[in-house]
């Protein structure tokens, strides 16, 4: 999904500079400027962050499902949703400082002041501390956003997968699970969108008076000043990026797990 991220970033940059581009035009521009390698630019950093965060999420999701069976013989909507929500909490608590550091580095790059990850982390701790004003800035909003997404995502996916008949054909079964994962990703994205918008407002630099501090007060301010539609700003673009990635992730995870269990379990 990195090529899609790069295209979406290019479109966003074009809109901000007054040079709006669509998906096809952006794809063509990137290919002309940088060739096919341009769509995989900076692949190392996302891998370093995304692999451990996905691993944490799925390990917690798998291991905590028995806690939410509630005397049922089979997992339910609540089992999948609550286990997924708990996995997202663990993921945020571990990965949130890295996201704050990455955002700080991006801001410095715009000012042409590149610094290493360690140097940036030390600067944040020295001037703002480790808590909600420093390395864990915006963590409450991130927790709410991730919980909203993963409760809807895992809850919908697991329950619909169990309720719909499976196929004997590997190809058809893949398509079935991929489709459910796609819809689950889109649904989770809509649930999480207001929290994501609030999180971005809280974490971005605020000059003079701090206007956005807490999650729900930020959402209230946005609704009051910009209308409730502001809470879903960029939802279509986000769904285009997140829904297929969610489908690939859950389908790949399940097929890989089943293969390993079948051959080595």
Backbone bond lengths (Angstrom), bond angles and torsions (degrees), N, CA, C in turn:
res aa  C-N    CA-C-N  psi(-1)  N-CA   C-N-CA  omega(-1)  CA-C   N-CA-C  phi
1 X - - - 1.454 - - 1.531 112.81 -
2 X 1.341 117.73 -2.54 1.459 119.83 179.48 1.530 112.52 -59.45
3 X 1.360 119.74 -41.91 1.467 119.07 177.11 1.531 112.76 -56.25
4 X 1.338 117.22 -39.82 1.460 120.21 179.03 1.524 110.58 -66.68
5 X 1.334 117.41 -39.21 1.464 120.87 177.30 1.522 111.01 -60.66
6 X 1.332 115.51 -43.25 1.468 119.99 -178.79 1.523 110.57 -66.55
7 X 1.327 117.28 -39.62 1.466 121.15 177.84 1.525 110.47 -63.99
8 X 1.357 116.88 -45.04 1.460 120.91 179.99 1.531 111.57 -63.39
9 X 1.335 116.21 -38.07 1.468 120.15 177.54 1.517 110.57 -66.10
10 X 1.326 116.91 -38.15 1.459 121.51 178.87 1.526 110.48 -65.81
11 X 1.327 116.75 -41.09 1.467 121.44 177.97 1.521 110.16 -63.48
12 X 1.352 115.91 -44.17 1.467 120.68 179.66 1.523 111.22 -62.03
13 X 1.332 116.66 -43.27 1.470 121.22 179.07 1.522 110.68 -64.13
14 X 1.338 115.94 -38.56 1.459 120.77 178.77 1.515 112.37 -65.23
15 X 1.350 115.39 -38.41 1.460 119.78 179.48 1.527 111.05 -66.98
16 X 1.345 116.57 -39.53 1.457 121.23 -178.63 1.530 111.60 -69.30
17 X 1.321 117.33 -31.97 1.466 120.88 -178.20 1.531 112.60 -91.14
18 X 1.335 115.60 1.65 1.461 119.08 -179.20 1.513 113.38 86.54
19 X 1.325 117.50 1.64 1.462 121.96 179.00 1.526 108.24 -109.20
20 X 1.332 115.53 76.94 1.467 119.73 -175.30 1.519 110.68 -70.89
21 X 1.330 116.36 135.91 1.467 120.75 177.60 1.517 109.53 -132.09
22 X 1.337 115.56 146.76 1.448 120.70 174.65 1.519 110.10 -89.11
23 X 1.336 116.63 -179.43 1.459 121.62 -176.79 1.530 111.14 -61.83
24 X 1.331 116.81 -47.62 1.468 121.08 -177.29 1.523 110.79 -65.02
25 X 1.346 116.20 -44.51 1.465 120.57 -179.44 1.525 110.78 -65.46
26 X 1.334 116.15 -40.84 1.464 120.17 178.93 1.528 110.89 -64.03
27 X 1.332 116.36 -43.70 1.471 121.24 177.97 1.524 110.29 -57.49
28 X 1.324 115.60 -45.88 1.473 120.66 -179.04 1.525 111.61 -64.85
29 X 1.347 117.14 -41.92 1.465 121.34 -179.42 1.527 111.58 -63.70
30 X 1.336 116.04 -45.48 1.471 120.01 -179.34 1.522 110.32 -63.51
31 X 1.331 116.00 -41.84 1.475 119.82 -179.47 1.529 110.91 -64.02
32 X 1.332 117.38 -40.09 1.470 120.72 -179.91 1.530 111.28 -68.15
33 X 1.353 116.03 -38.07 1.466 120.18 -176.86 1.518 112.89 -76.11
34 X 1.344 116.57 -43.01 1.466 120.02 -168.84 1.522 114.72 -126.70
35 X 1.344 116.96 -4.56 1.458 118.87 -178.21 1.522 111.72 75.87
36 X 1.324 116.66 -169.93 1.460 121.59 -177.06 1.523 112.05 -64.44
37 X 1.341 117.19 -27.87 1.469 120.65 179.62 1.526 112.38 -65.73
38 X 1.321 115.72 -23.28 1.457 119.63 -179.01 1.516 113.68 -61.95
39 X 1.338 116.54 -25.59 1.469 120.33 -179.19 1.528 112.00 -81.05
40 X 1.316 117.30 -8.92 1.467 121.64 179.61 1.520 111.12 -120.60
41 X 1.330 115.41 21.38 1.460 121.10 -179.23 1.534 109.88 -67.10
42 X 1.325 116.26 131.43 1.460 120.46 178.03 1.514 114.37 71.91
43 X 1.341 117.63 29.32 1.456 120.97 -176.89 1.532 112.68 -67.73
44 X 1.343 117.09 -24.45 1.469 120.42 -176.37 1.514 113.56 -63.23
45 X 1.342 117.22 -47.03 1.465 121.33 -177.05 1.529 112.72 -62.02
46 X 1.353 119.47 -47.56 1.469 119.17 177.24 1.520 113.36 -59.94
47 X 1.341 116.90 -36.48 1.463 119.66 179.29 1.521 111.06 -65.35
48 X 1.332 116.67 -41.64 1.462 120.90 -179.13 1.521 111.93 -63.36
49 X 1.335 116.42 -32.73 1.467 120.80 -178.89 1.527 111.33 -89.25
50 X 1.340 117.09 -44.74 1.460 120.86 -171.02 1.526 113.95 -73.29
51 X 1.334 118.01 -37.07 1.469 119.68 -177.74 1.528 111.75 -60.92
52 X 1.349 119.47 -51.48 1.470 117.95 179.09 1.516 113.91 -65.84
53 X 1.341 118.20 -35.12 1.462 119.52 -177.87 1.531 110.68 -68.85
54 X 1.326 117.12 -38.47 1.476 119.99 176.98 1.530 110.17 -67.21
55 X 1.334 115.69 -40.53 1.470 120.23 -179.71 1.526 110.74 -61.25
56 X 1.334 116.53 -45.91 1.464 121.00 179.10 1.522 110.39 -59.17
57 X 1.332 115.89 -46.62 1.464 120.90 -177.01 1.520 112.01 -60.16
58 X 1.336 117.23 -48.05 1.454 119.95 -174.68 1.527 112.46 -75.16
59 X 1.322 117.36 -32.75 1.470 119.36 176.69 1.523 110.12 -63.59
60 X 1.331 116.49 -47.58 1.470 120.27 179.13 1.523 110.54 -64.77
61 X 1.339 117.25 -41.28 1.467 121.60 179.06 1.530 111.15 -58.62
62 X 1.318 116.52 -47.15 1.464 121.21 -178.85 1.529 112.48 -67.01
63 X 1.335 116.04 -44.59 1.457 120.63 -172.28 1.529 113.65 -77.53
64 X 1.318 118.09 -21.37 1.468 120.14 -176.52 1.529 114.18 -99.83
65 X 1.318 117.76 -3.36 1.469 118.89 179.14 1.530 113.36 -57.22
66 X 1.344 119.54 -40.36 1.478 119.02 178.27 1.528 113.69 -59.27
67 X 1.326 117.98 -23.76 1.467 121.17 179.36 1.525 112.46 -70.47
68 X 1.321 116.39 -20.84 1.463 120.88 -174.75 1.531 113.12 -117.10
69 X 1.314 116.63 27.07 1.463 120.27 177.84 1.534 111.74 -76.61
70 X 1.347 116.30 -28.48 1.463 121.96 179.10 1.535 112.62 51.26
71 X 1.339 114.94 49.49 1.461 124.28 177.54 1.533 113.97 64.64
72 X 1.324 116.36 11.59 1.465 119.94 175.86 1.527 109.70 -84.10
73 X 1.317 116.80 148.32 1.460 120.33 179.51 1.528 111.94 -75.35
74 X 1.317 116.20 -26.18 1.467 120.86 -177.78 1.525 109.53 -128.07
75 X 1.332 117.14 153.12 1.466 119.84 177.38 1.528 111.76 -59.44
76 X 1.312 116.23 142.88 1.460 121.92 -179.90 1.527 110.20 -114.71
77 X 1.321 115.76 -179.02 1.462 121.92 175.21 1.525 110.57 -54.33
78 X 1.342 116.23 -42.60 1.469 120.69 -179.03 1.528 111.41 -69.72
79 X 1.324 116.59 -34.91 1.470 120.45 178.56 1.522 110.02 -60.28
80 X 1.324 115.42 -52.57 1.462 119.91 -178.60 1.527 111.68 -65.40
81 X 1.335 116.35 -44.29 1.458 120.20 -176.95 1.520 113.20 -65.07
82 X 1.343 116.97 -46.71 1.466 120.33 -177.98 1.529 112.00 -70.08
83 X 1.334 116.99 -38.62 1.473 119.83 177.10 1.534 110.27 -65.43
84 X 1.332 116.52 -39.69 1.467 120.45 176.63 1.511 112.10 -65.47
85 X 1.342 116.68 -39.32 1.464 120.78 177.49 1.511 111.87 -64.13
86 X 1.337 116.76 -40.45 1.462 121.16 178.82 1.534 110.94 -66.29
87 X 1.332 115.31 -38.64 1.471 119.60 176.26 1.517 111.79 -61.99
88 X 1.326 115.97 -37.87 1.469 119.67 -179.91 1.522 111.54 -69.50
89 X 1.350 117.48 -33.23 1.465 121.04 177.51 1.531 110.23 -63.97
90 X 1.333 116.06 -46.08 1.469 120.50 178.23 1.523 110.73 -60.60
91 X 1.324 115.96 -41.46 1.465 121.03 -179.93 1.526 111.42 -61.74
92 X 1.337 116.86 -45.67 1.466 121.25 -177.86 1.524 111.14 -65.32
93 X 1.333 117.06 -43.92 1.461 120.47 -177.55 1.530 112.01 -62.81
94 X 1.328 115.88 -32.93 1.467 119.70 179.59 1.522 111.47 -82.36
95 X 1.340 116.98 -40.78 1.459 120.42 -168.99 1.532 115.25 -97.79
96 X 1.337 118.57 -13.93 1.464 120.88 -175.78 1.532 113.68 -56.53
97 X 1.352 119.97 -44.01 1.474 119.29 178.23 1.521 113.23 -58.03
98 X 1.340 117.06 -37.13 1.470 120.16 -179.89 1.528 110.87 -66.35
99 X 1.335 116.17 -35.31 1.458 120.05 178.98 1.525 110.80 -68.68
100 X 1.337 117.03 -40.53 1.470 121.09 177.36 1.528 110.24 -63.00
101 X 1.325 116.21 -42.69 1.479 120.90 178.70 1.520 110.29 -63.72
102 X 1.326 116.69 -43.12 1.461 120.31 -179.50 1.528 111.29 -63.13
103 X 1.336 116.90 -41.69 1.465 120.42 178.56 1.524 111.16 -64.07
104 X 1.344 116.05 -38.85 1.468 120.06 178.18 1.531 110.77 -64.74
105 X 1.328 116.80 -39.09 1.466 120.73 178.55 1.525 111.19 -66.28
106 X 1.322 116.86 -37.63 1.464 120.43 178.81 1.524 110.74 -64.28
107 X 1.349 116.09 -40.47 1.466 119.49 179.07 1.528 110.89 -64.05
108 X 1.339 116.40 -38.06 1.468 120.36 179.94 1.528 111.26 -70.89
109 X 1.340 116.09 -32.69 1.472 119.65 178.21 1.522 110.97 -64.50
110 X 1.343 115.74 -35.38 1.466 119.50 178.21 1.530 110.81 -65.96
111 X 1.343 115.44 -29.45 1.467 120.59 177.70 1.522 111.81 -92.06
112 X 1.349 115.14 7.47 1.469 122.38 -179.16 1.530 112.36 60.58
113 X 1.323 114.94 40.19 1.466 121.32 176.87 1.524 108.63 -125.97
114 X 1.302 116.30 84.36 1.462 120.70 -177.95 1.528 110.73 -79.67
115 X 1.333 115.69 134.10 1.468 121.16 176.34 1.525 108.96 -135.70
116 X 1.317 115.97 155.47 1.466 120.18 179.46 1.521 110.19 -73.16
117 X 1.330 115.50 165.12 1.466 121.27 179.89 1.524 111.06 -60.84
118 X 1.338 116.97 -44.33 1.458 121.52 -178.99 1.527 111.57 -64.19
119 X 1.327 116.35 -43.53 1.472 120.66 179.67 1.526 110.63 -63.13
120 X 1.318 116.54 -42.65 1.467 121.12 179.00 1.521 110.88 -63.30
121 X 1.333 116.77 -42.91 1.469 121.22 179.52 1.529 110.81 -61.94
122 X 1.325 116.62 -44.33 1.472 121.39 -179.87 1.523 110.69 -62.78
123 X 1.333 117.19 -40.96 1.463 121.53 179.14 1.529 111.23 -63.36
124 X 1.334 116.37 -42.34 1.468 120.27 -179.98 1.526 110.45 -64.59
125 X 1.334 116.90 -45.59 1.470 121.30 -179.79 1.527 110.86 -63.56
126 X 1.334 116.66 -40.28 1.462 121.47 -177.26 1.529 111.56 -66.74
127 X 1.333 117.06 -42.57 1.461 120.52 -174.31 1.535 113.88 -94.49
128 X 1.324 117.85 -27.67 1.466 119.60 -173.79 1.521 114.04 -126.10
129 X 1.334 116.71 -10.91 1.459 119.68 178.04 1.520 113.25 86.85
130 X 1.335 115.12 -169.02 1.466 120.98 -177.68 1.524 112.07 -100.37
131 X 1.332 116.85 -23.58 1.467 121.60 -173.21 1.510 115.21 -72.62
132 X 1.336 115.14 -149.42 1.466 122.10 -172.61 1.528 113.81 -67.88
133 X 1.336 117.04 -12.46 1.468 120.03 177.02 1.525 112.00 -100.83
134 X 1.344 116.08 -7.38 1.461 120.47 -176.58 1.505 112.96 -119.50
135 X 1.346 116.31 -116.90 1.466 121.03 -175.56 1.528 113.00 -62.73
136 X 1.320 116.25 -25.67 1.463 119.22 179.63 1.526 111.84 -107.27
137 X 1.324 116.00 29.81 1.462 120.42 176.78 1.533 109.92 -64.15
138 X 1.320 115.51 128.89 1.469 120.36 179.51 1.508 114.06 77.91
139 X 1.358 118.23 13.07 1.465 120.29 -175.37 1.525 112.11 -67.45
140 X 1.353 117.35 -35.11 1.466 120.19 179.36 1.520 110.73 -62.28
141 X 1.332 115.77 -44.52 1.463 120.39 178.73 1.515 110.97 -65.83
142 X 1.340 115.97 -38.94 1.469 119.99 178.32 1.525 110.80 -63.82
143 X 1.328 117.01 -40.10 1.463 121.13 177.81 1.521 110.97 -62.74
144 X 1.330 116.47 -46.03 1.467 120.74 179.71 1.522 111.15 -64.20
145 X 1.340 115.83 -41.97 1.470 120.58 179.37 1.523 111.14 -62.88
146 X 1.326 116.74 -50.21 1.463 120.13 -177.84 1.515 112.73 -66.81
147 X 1.337 116.42 -38.69 1.469 119.71 177.56 1.528 110.50 -63.32
148 X 1.337 115.96 -45.68 1.468 119.85 179.59 1.522 110.86 -59.29
149 X 1.332 115.41 -42.90 1.468 119.29 -179.36 1.518 111.50 -66.20
150 X 1.333 117.00 -51.67 1.461 120.28 -170.27 1.531 113.58 -76.99
151 X 1.319 117.54 -28.16 1.466 119.27 173.74 1.528 109.19 -63.61
152 X 1.344 116.29 -45.75 1.467 120.02 178.32 1.529 111.38 -68.75
153 X 1.330 116.22 -43.10 1.470 122.45 -176.31 1.523 112.20 -63.98
154 X 1.336 116.89 -58.17 1.459 120.20 -178.28 1.531 111.80 -70.11
155 X 1.335 116.46 -36.51 1.454 119.39 179.05 1.520 112.34 -62.54
156 X 1.334 116.19 -47.31 1.463 120.46 179.89 1.521 110.77 -67.08
157 X 1.343 116.08 -48.27 1.463 119.52 -175.74 1.530 111.55 -60.73
158 X 1.325 116.57 -51.83 1.460 120.24 -175.56 1.515 112.91 -63.04
159 X 1.331 117.01 -43.98 1.465 120.17 -177.11 1.528 111.68 -70.88
160 X 1.337 117.81 -41.98 1.476 120.43 179.88 1.530 110.35 -69.48
161 X 1.326 117.46 -38.62 1.465 120.76 176.60 1.532 110.82 -59.35
162 X 1.328 116.43 -42.08 1.468 120.09 -178.73 1.525 112.35 -72.22
163 X 1.338 116.62 -30.52 1.469 120.35 -176.00 1.527 112.91 -82.36
164 X 1.324 117.68 -26.12 1.459 120.87 -178.42 1.525 110.19 -93.34
165 X 1.330 116.86 144.67 1.478 119.89 -177.39 1.522 112.68 -67.78
166 X 1.316 116.14 140.04 1.463 121.96 178.38 1.524 110.33 -82.93
167 X 1.335 116.65 157.67 1.462 122.62 178.14 1.529 109.64 -104.14
168 X 1.324 115.76 148.68 1.464 120.03 175.40 1.528 110.94 -76.18
169 X 1.334 115.29 -30.17 1.463 120.43 178.28 1.528 109.86 -71.69
170 X 1.327 116.72 129.18 1.464 121.28 179.83 1.524 111.43 -61.72
171 X 1.336 116.30 -40.00 1.462 120.88 -178.82 1.523 111.20 -64.97
172 X 1.336 116.61 -47.45 1.469 120.55 -179.76 1.527 111.27 -66.42
173 X 1.324 116.31 -36.29 1.463 120.01 178.38 1.525 110.81 -66.97
174 X 1.332 115.63 -37.85 1.460 119.98 176.57 1.527 110.25 -62.61
175 X 1.330 116.25 -45.19 1.469 120.90 179.72 1.533 110.77 -62.14
176 X 1.337 117.03 -41.60 1.468 121.50 179.46 1.527 110.32 -60.14
177 X 1.323 116.68 -50.69 1.465 120.18 -177.60 1.534 111.32 -68.49
178 X 1.328 116.28 -37.71 1.466 120.18 179.04 1.528 110.06 -62.48
179 X 1.322 117.17 -43.31 1.467 121.45 -179.78 1.524 110.89 -63.37
180 X 1.331 116.79 -45.27 1.468 120.73 178.31 1.527 109.74 -62.08
181 X 1.339 116.67 -42.15 1.458 120.96 179.12 1.514 112.33 -64.06
182 X 1.337 116.83 -36.37 1.462 121.42 179.49 1.529 110.42 -64.54
183 X 1.341 115.64 -48.51 1.471 120.35 179.55 1.530 110.26 -64.14
184 X 1.343 116.58 -40.74 1.463 120.89 179.20 1.525 110.82 -62.23
185 X 1.342 116.83 -40.36 1.459 120.97 178.43 1.519 111.97 -64.47
186 X 1.344 116.60 -41.81 1.473 120.94 178.62 1.530 110.59 -65.38
187 X 1.334 116.52 -41.58 1.461 121.09 179.19 1.532 110.96 -64.93
188 X 1.335 116.15 -44.68 1.456 120.13 178.01 1.516 111.99 -62.07
189 X 1.321 115.78 -37.97 1.467 121.32 179.97 1.525 111.04 -62.26
190 X 1.326 116.98 -43.36 1.466 121.33 178.96 1.522 111.08 -65.22
191 X 1.334 116.65 -38.80 1.459 120.58 178.72 1.533 111.60 -64.67
192 X 1.327 115.64 -37.21 1.460 120.50 -173.31 1.527 113.74 -90.04
193 X 1.320 117.52 -14.16 1.466 121.45 -171.51 1.526 114.08 -55.35
194 X 1.349 120.55 -47.79 1.468 119.66 179.96 1.535 112.72 -58.48
195 X 1.339 116.76 -38.84 1.461 120.56 179.77 1.527 111.02 -70.65
196 X 1.345 116.40 -34.36 1.460 120.70 179.38 1.522 110.72 -66.92
197 X 1.341 116.21 -42.30 1.462 120.83 178.37 1.524 110.09 -63.40
198 X 1.338 117.13 -43.97 1.466 121.43 178.78 1.529 110.69 -63.05
199 X 1.334 116.94 -41.01 1.466 121.55 -179.54 1.525 110.88 -61.00
200 X 1.321 116.69 -43.43 1.463 120.50 -178.61 1.528 110.87 -65.76
201 X 1.337 116.61 -37.67 1.460 119.59 178.65 1.527 111.30 -66.87
202 X 1.334 116.71 -38.09 1.464 121.54 -179.01 1.528 111.10 -70.07
203 X 1.336 116.43 -41.17 1.466 120.33 -174.00 1.518 114.40 -81.63
204 X 1.328 117.99 -19.26 1.460 118.05 -179.36 1.536 109.90 -77.38
205 X 1.348 117.62 156.36 1.466 120.46 -178.12 1.527 111.68 -58.47
206 X 1.339 116.61 136.65 1.462 122.44 179.23 1.525 108.54 -123.55
207 X 1.298 116.04 115.27 1.461 121.13 -176.63 1.528 110.68 -80.78
208 X 1.318 114.58 148.12 1.468 121.94 178.28 1.523 110.81 56.71
209 X 1.330 117.28 -115.65 1.457 121.66 -177.47 1.524 110.58 -74.42
210 X 1.345 116.05 133.42 1.464 120.28 178.04 1.525 108.73 -78.74
211 X 1.322 114.93 111.19 1.459 121.22 -175.20 1.514 112.21 -87.67
212 X 1.317 116.92 -37.45 1.459 122.04 -177.00 1.529 109.12 -112.52
213 X 1.331 116.33 112.11 1.458 119.93 -175.74 1.533 112.07 -123.43
214 X 1.333 116.57 -47.60 1.462 121.43 -176.45 1.523 110.56 -116.07
215 X 1.316 116.20 154.49 1.467 122.02 -172.21 1.516 113.16 -57.21
216 X 1.324 117.05 -60.22 1.462 120.04 -172.66 1.528 112.65 -73.21
217 X 1.337 116.63 -30.18 1.471 118.54 175.51 1.530 110.06 -68.80
218 X 1.340 116.18 -35.49 1.471 120.17 176.20 1.515 111.13 -65.10
219 X 1.328 116.72 -43.41 1.458 120.96 178.23 1.533 111.06 -63.56
220 X 1.326 116.39 -39.11 1.474 120.69 178.07 1.520 110.68 -64.87
221 X 1.339 116.56 -43.41 1.465 121.46 179.21 1.529 111.05 -62.08
222 X 1.326 116.43 -42.54 1.469 120.71 179.52 1.526 111.25 -63.48
223 X 1.342 116.31 -43.59 1.469 120.29 179.19 1.524 110.94 -63.36
224 X 1.334 115.37 -39.17 1.462 120.86 -177.26 1.521 111.84 -70.71
225 X 1.331 116.62 -42.77 1.462 120.89 -174.02 1.527 114.00 -90.81
226 X 1.337 116.97 -33.19 1.464 119.97 -173.63 1.520 113.66 -120.39
227 X 1.326 116.37 -3.80 1.462 119.64 -176.93 1.520 111.13 89.74
228 X 1.333 117.00 155.48 1.469 121.04 -176.54 1.528 112.79 -65.24
229 X 1.326 116.46 -20.39 1.468 119.47 177.42 1.522 112.12 -62.98
230 X 1.329 116.39 -23.85 1.456 120.71 179.73 1.528 111.64 -62.80
231 X 1.349 116.85 -26.31 1.464 120.80 179.48 1.528 111.88 -70.91
232 X 1.328 116.04 -16.43 1.473 120.29 -179.89 1.523 111.17 -117.64
233 X 1.335 115.34 22.43 1.463 120.23 179.67 1.526 110.07 -65.00
234 X 1.316 116.80 126.85 1.460 121.62 -179.28 1.515 113.68 81.52
235 X 1.349 117.31 15.04 1.477 120.52 -176.61 1.527 111.85 -63.29
236 X 1.327 116.87 -42.45 1.473 120.01 -178.53 1.524 110.87 -61.90
237 X 1.324 116.03 -46.24 1.462 121.17 179.44 1.530 110.58 -62.36
238 X 1.335 115.88 -39.42 1.462 120.45 -179.21 1.529 111.01 -67.00
239 X 1.321 116.81 -41.13 1.469 120.78 179.69 1.530 110.27 -65.40
240 X 1.338 116.85 -40.94 1.466 120.89 178.71 1.523 110.71 -58.17
241 X 1.333 116.18 -35.07 1.465 120.74 -178.54 1.527 112.01 -85.42
242 X 1.337 116.87 -43.45 1.465 121.46 -170.61 1.524 113.11 -81.33
243 X 1.336 118.13 -41.39 1.468 120.93 -173.73 1.534 113.00 -59.39
244 X 1.338 119.76 -51.39 1.469 118.39 177.28 1.517 113.80 -64.66
245 X 1.348 116.57 -35.85 1.466 119.78 177.94 1.526 110.62 -63.57
246 X 1.331 116.53 -40.03 1.468 121.42 178.75 1.519 110.79 -65.18
247 X 1.332 116.10 -40.19 1.468 120.32 179.55 1.527 111.10 -65.74
248 X 1.326 116.41 -44.42 1.468 121.07 178.55 1.525 110.62 -62.24
249 X 1.336 115.72 -43.27 1.465 121.17 -176.53 1.529 111.79 -62.70
250 X 1.322 117.60 -52.36 1.465 120.56 -174.86 1.531 111.06 -71.24
251 X 1.331 116.84 -37.21 1.461 120.14 179.00 1.526 110.75 -68.00
252 X 1.323 115.95 -45.82 1.465 119.69 177.92 1.513 112.13 -61.93
253 X 1.336 115.86 -40.44 1.466 120.21 179.25 1.522 111.30 -62.56
254 X 1.316 116.91 -46.87 1.472 120.02 -176.84 1.519 112.08 -67.82
255 X 1.318 117.32 -44.17 1.465 119.51 -179.88 1.530 110.89 -66.39
256 X 1.330 116.93 -37.99 1.470 120.21 178.01 1.523 110.91 -66.31
257 X 1.335 116.80 -43.02 1.466 121.34 179.38 1.519 111.21 -62.34
258 X 1.343 115.49 -44.21 1.460 119.85 -179.88 1.526 111.66 -65.02
259 X 1.329 116.52 -38.41 1.466 120.47 178.16 1.526 110.50 -64.09
260 X 1.327 117.03 -46.14 1.461 121.33 -179.41 1.530 111.90 -64.89
261 X 1.325 116.52 -40.87 1.462 120.52 179.12 1.523 111.17 -67.12
262 X 1.336 115.88 -37.65 1.448 121.25 -178.03 1.535 111.35 -70.32
263 X 1.318 116.97 -36.21 1.466 120.64 -174.20 1.520 114.52 -100.23
264 X 1.357 115.46 -26.39 1.471 117.86 -175.59 1.540 113.25 -128.25
265 X 1.328 115.74 -5.86 1.470 118.46 -178.70 1.489 112.24 -85.15
